[in-house]
Amino acid sequence: MTCTGEVSFLDALYDAATNPVGWPAVMASFADMIGGSSSLLSRFSIVDGSGSVIRSRSDPINFQIYFDHFADRNPLHAVEDPDSYVSHWRPRILTDEDWMPKDALLRSEFHNDFLCRQDIHSHLMIRLALVGDQCCVLNVHRPERRGQFDQRDLEVAAHYHQHLIRAFELSRKLSSGGALGGSLGGLFDDCGHGLFLLDRQARVLKLNGAAEAMAQAADGLRVIGGRLKAASTENARRLEGLVAAAAARDPEQRTGGSMPLRLADRARPLSVTVVPLRQDGPEVFHAEPAALVCVTDLEAGVKIPEERIRDLFGLTRAEARVAMALFEGARALEAADALGISVNTAKVHIARIFEKTGVNRQAELVSLMMRTVGLAPN
């Protein structure tokens, strides 16, 4: 890839980090670089196999078919992980041949009845993060006519690995703070979470209505001399460090982070997420990089009528109950236990919910449901 092409790809990658609708296009571009045909950005539990994906050049029906039948027949799940999950997990780049002999994979039901129908012969697995018991991986697939991924492909993937990790972490942290789901242009006015746009010295460049209310209440956060401050010395020091790191002048050193803001008179802390923000336009016009601070009041609570969810998205009563469980943060296994249904039934409902709502993962569904009560960006 030329220098210009690399810069364009990285710009698109980091834009996707703050606006996740761009991930499928970025994944397609990356697959093209290494001769791939399709790709999945997956997040799955290493305990119960539940998970979610963002697809690129892949039929969405395959997601449901996989969890309905082939998840338990995937031989890659039946062999010991090369890094012994959790205790020795590393963000490595692996091929299917690192997991098991190619001949054994080609003889499996999983390959012949599932992968072959999608013209998938070889797999490249780029590990991005391990979050609790959930492994986050960018999977790139290649048809048989293109052969196995070779050393050059692995070198290209390695070149972009840290960039992919940073962009994924940025998306994850923004999503956990409730700030994803639309472009940043409309985010400030419509989001029900407190949003502060800060420079490196924590000077407030812009804030939304919810953030202004938080600052006026001075309940853990306040604006003093135009700067965002946490009330206690310890919290103030942590917040300053996160903002300075997110707005570092060196783009390679900008990182995001999060912290709980614990208050004496509240059972639950405020959830504070700080992330780098690439401003639009030539960098020469911007005095300093910016940091986006998203503050979520965990005690505020959000209630959505189940009937409204059914009517808006055409869900059945059973699907709506599962959707409400996902909204409350439950995973497939937890939703199944709470509702008294099997995990497979819950996964079928989740696949149909995603299809009817047009989303690819739980975070997007939550953001969509929050917009129904005006607590997330359009």
NORCORLIN-V882080 format. One record per residue. N is the residue number from 0. RES is the residue in one letter. PSI is psi in degrees with one decimal (none if undefined). NEAR is the number of other C-alpha atoms within 12 Angstrom. Layout:
N_RES_PSI_NEAR + N_RES_PSI_NEAR
This chain:
0_M_136.5_17 + 1_T_164.8_9 + 2_C_-42.5_9 + 3_T_-41.4_10 + 4_G_-37.6_14 + 5_E_-43.8_20 + 6_V_-41.2_15 + 7_S_-41.5_17 + 8_F_-44.7_29 + 9_L_-37.4_31 + 10_D_-45.6_26 + 11_A_-38.0_29 + 12_L_-48.5_37 + 13_Y_-26.3_34 + 14_D_-40.6_32 + 15_A_-28.3_35 + 16_A_-32.9_39 + 17_T_-11.4_40 + 18_N_89.1_35 + 19_P_-10.4_38 + 20_V_-16.5_28 + 21_G_-7.0_28 + 22_W_-44.7_36 + 23_P_-40.4_28 + 24_A_-40.5_26 + 25_V_-42.3_37 + 26_M_-38.3_39 + 27_A_-42.2_31 + 28_S_-42.0_28 + 29_F_-42.8_42 + 30_A_-40.3_35 + 31_D_-35.2_25 + 32_M_-33.1_28 + 33_I_21.5_34 + 34_G_23.7_30 + 35_G_163.1_37 + 36_S_-34.1_34 + 37_S_166.6_37 + 38_S_157.5_39 + 39_L_132.4_41 + 40_L_106.8_41 + 41_S_151.1_34 + 42_R_113.1_33 + 43_F_152.1_32 + 44_S_132.4_25 + 45_I_-2.4_24 + 46_V_-54.2_17 + 47_D_-0.8_21 + 48_G_-2.3_29 + 49_S_154.9_37 + 50_G_-171.0_38 + 51_S_161.5_35 + 52_V_156.3_36 + 53_I_128.7_38 + 54_R_149.6_34 + 55_S_119.7_32 + 56_R_41.3_27 + 57_S_138.0_27 + 58_D_125.5_21 + 59_P_-23.4_26 + 60_I_-25.6_19 + 61_N_-29.7_24 + 62_F_-44.8_34 + 63_Q_-41.7_30 + 64_I_-41.0_25 + 65_Y_-51.6_30 + 66_F_-23.5_32 + 67_D_-35.6_26 + 68_H_-43.6_20 + 69_F_-10.6_25 + 70_A_-39.2_29 + 71_D_-6.4_19 + 72_R_7.0_24 + 73_N_110.0_28 + 74_P_-20.5_25 + 75_L_-22.6_30 + 76_H_-13.0_24 + 77_A_-9.6_17 + 78_V_158.7_20 + 79_E_135.6_14 + 80_D_138.1_22 + 81_P_-24.0_23 + 82_D_9.5_18 + 83_S_89.2_13 + 84_Y_145.2_24 + 85_V_-61.9_20 + 86_S_-35.9_12 + 87_H_22.0_12 + 88_W_137.1_23 + 89_R_151.4_22 + 90_P_75.0_27 + 91_R_170.8_28 + 92_I_122.2_37 + 93_L_150.8_34 + 94_T_168.7_31 + 95_D_-27.8_34 + 96_E_-17.4_24 + 97_D_-18.5_22 + 98_W_-41.2_27 + 99_M_158.6_24 + 100_P_139.8_17 + 101_K_-40.9_21 + 102_D_-38.7_16 + 103_A_-39.7_19 + 104_L_-41.0_31 + 105_L_-23.8_25 + 106_R_-9.7_18 + 107_S_153.6_22 + 108_E_-38.7_21 + 109_F_-44.0_28 + 110_H_-48.6_30 + 111_N_-34.9_21 + 112_D_-13.8_22 + 113_F_-55.7_28 + 114_L_-41.6_31 + 115_C_-34.9_21 + 116_R_-19.8_17 + 117_Q_6.8_28 + 118_D_43.5_24 + 119_I_125.1_32 + 120_H_-39.3_34 + 121_S_153.4_38 + 122_H_138.4_43 + 123_L_124.3_41 + 124_M_113.9_36 + 125_I_105.4_40 + 126_R_134.1_37 + 127_L_-38.5_36 + 128_A_154.5_34 + 129_L_111.0_27 + 130_V_101.9_22 + 131_G_-121.2_16 + 132_D_15.3_21 + 133_Q_126.4_25 + 134_C_131.3_33 + 135_C_121.4_34 + 136_V_138.7_37 + 137_L_114.8_43 + 138_N_126.8_38 + 139_V_133.2_43 + 140_H_154.0_40 + 141_R_139.5_34 + 142_P_164.7_24 + 143_E_-35.8_21 + 144_R_-18.8_14 + 145_R_-3.4_20 + 146_G_-177.0_19 + 147_Q_153.5_26 + 148_F_132.5_34 + 149_D_-174.1_21 + 150_Q_-38.4_15 + 151_R_-42.6_14 + 152_D_-41.3_30 + 153_L_-35.3_27 + 154_E_-39.4_16 + 155_V_-45.2_25 + 156_A_-42.0_35 + 157_A_-36.2_25 + 158_H_-36.9_21 + 159_Y_1.3_28 + 160_H_-50.6_28 + 161_Q_-34.6_25 + 162_H_-42.8_32 + 163_L_-40.0_37 + 164_I_-46.7_33 + 165_R_-45.2_34 + 166_A_-41.2_39 + 167_F_-44.5_40 + 168_E_-38.6_36 + 169_L_-45.0_40 + 170_S_-43.0_40 + 171_R_-43.2_37 + 172_K_-39.4_33 + 173_L_-43.0_42 + 174_S_-40.7_33 + 175_S_-24.4_31 + 176_G_-0.1_39 + 177_G_17.6_42 + 178_A_-3.9_48 + 179_L_168.5_45 + 180_G_-8.1_41 + 181_G_178.4_30 + 182_S_155.2_24 + 183_L_-20.2_30 + 184_G_-39.1_18 + 185_G_4.2_18 + 186_L_-46.0_34 + 187_F_-44.0_31 + 188_D_-30.7_26 + 189_D_-17.2_30 + 190_C_136.8_37 + 191_G_-7.1_36 + 192_H_154.8_44 + 193_G_122.3_39 + 194_L_123.2_45 + 195_F_127.1_45 + 196_L_119.8_40 + 197_L_155.3_38 + 198_D_-173.5_36 + 199_R_-30.8_34 + 200_Q_14.7_28 + 201_A_21.6_38 + 202_R_135.8_29 + 203_V_116.2_29 + 204_L_-32.1_24 + 205_K_148.9_27 + 206_L_154.8_33 + 207_N_-179.5_30 + 208_G_-41.2_21 + 209_A_-39.0_28 + 210_A_-39.9_36 + 211_E_-41.2_27 + 212_A_-40.4_22 + 213_M_-42.9_29 + 214_A_-39.5_28 + 215_Q_-35.1_17 + 216_A_-21.4_14 + 217_A_38.4_19 + 218_D_75.2_26 + 219_G_-31.8_33 + 220_L_145.8_37 + 221_R_160.0_26 + 222_V_116.0_29 + 223_I_121.5_16 + 224_G_30.6_11 + 225_G_0.7_19 + 226_R_144.1_26 + 227_L_127.5_40 + 228_K_145.9_34 + 229_A_149.6_32 + 230_A_-46.9_24 + 231_S_155.1_19 + 232_T_-44.1_14 + 233_E_-46.7_17 + 234_N_-37.4_25 + 235_A_-41.2_25 + 236_R_-42.3_19 + 237_R_-43.4_24 + 238_L_-42.8_41 + 239_E_-40.3_31 + 240_G_-41.8_28 + 241_L_-42.7_33 + 242_V_-43.2_43 + 243_A_-39.6_33 + 244_A_-40.0_33 + 245_A_-29.5_39 + 246_A_25.4_37 + 247_A_145.1_29 + 248_R_-33.6_25 + 249_D_113.9_15 + 250_P_-31.3_22 + 251_E_-17.1_16 + 252_Q_1.4_17 + 253_R_129.2_31 + 254_T_158.5_37 + 255_G_171.7_39 + 256_G_175.4_35 + 257_S_162.2_35 + 258_M_147.8_31 + 259_P_139.4_26 + 260_L_94.2_33 + 261_R_134.8_25 + 262_L_144.3_22 + 263_A_-35.5_13 + 264_D_16.3_12 + 265_R_139.3_15 + 266_A_-35.8_13 + 267_R_145.0_17 + 268_P_165.6_23 + 269_L_139.6_31 + 270_S_119.5_32 + 271_V_122.5_39 + 272_T_129.3_41 + 273_V_128.1_49 + 274_V_152.8_51 + 275_P_154.2_45 + 276_L_117.0_40 + 277_R_117.5_36 + 278_Q_150.2_26 + 279_D_152.9_17 + 280_G_169.1_9 + 281_P_139.1_10 + 282_E_-24.9_14 + 283_V_-24.1_10 + 284_F_-5.3_10 + 285_H_122.7_15 + 286_A_-41.0_14 + 287_E_156.8_27 + 288_P_163.3_36 + 289_A_156.4_38 + 290_A_138.7_45 + 291_L_124.4_51 + 292_V_120.6_49 + 293_C_124.5_44 + 294_V_122.9_45 + 295_T_127.6_38 + 296_D_104.7_34 + 297_L_-11.5_24 + 298_E_-5.9_15 + 299_A_-40.3_18 + 300_G_144.0_16 + 301_V_124.1_24 + 302_K_128.7_20 + 303_I_124.6_26 + 304_P_131.6_19 + 305_E_-38.2_25 + 306_E_-36.5_20 + 307_R_-39.8_21 + 308_I_-42.3_33 + 309_R_-45.2_25 + 310_D_-41.3_17 + 311_L_-40.0_20 + 312_F_3.3_26 + 313_G_33.9_22 + 314_L_150.7_27 + 315_T_169.8_22 + 316_R_-41.1_19 + 317_A_-42.3_27 + 318_E_-39.5_35 + 319_A_-38.4_35 + 320_R_-40.2_31 + 321_V_-41.4_43 + 322_A_-40.8_49 + 323_M_-36.8_36 + 324_A_-41.9_31 + 325_L_-38.5_36 + 326_F_-34.4_32 + 327_E_0.0_26 + 328_G_2.2_19 + 329_A_147.6_25 + 330_R_179.4_34 + 331_A_-46.6_40 + 332_L_-42.4_28 + 333_E_-40.1_22 + 334_A_-41.5_32 + 335_A_-45.6_28 + 336_D_-43.9_18 + 337_A_-33.1_20 + 338_L_-3.0_23 + 339_G_35.5_17 + 340_I_168.2_21 + 341_S_158.8_19 + 342_V_-40.6_26 + 343_N_-41.2_28 + 344_T_-42.2_25 + 345_A_-40.5_36 + 346_K_-36.4_37 + 347_V_-46.2_29 + 348_H_-42.8_33 + 349_I_-42.8_46 + 350_A_-41.5_37 + 351_R_-35.7_31 + 352_I_-45.9_38 + 353_F_-42.2_36 + 354_E_-43.7_24 + 355_K_-30.9_25 + 356_T_-10.7_28 + 357_G_26.0_20 + 358_V_170.4_28 + 359_N_-12.4_39 + 360_R_167.5_40 + 361_Q_-40.2_41 + 362_A_-38.5_37 + 363_E_-37.7_38 + 364_L_-44.5_38 + 365_V_-44.1_38 + 366_S_-42.5_38 + 367_L_-44.0_36 + 368_M_-35.3_39 + 369_M_-32.9_33 + 370_R_-22.9_29 + 371_T_-18.3_27 + 372_V_15.1_22 + 373_G_25.0_20 + 374_L_18.0_33 + 375_A_160.1_37 + 376_P_150.5_32 + 377_N_none_27
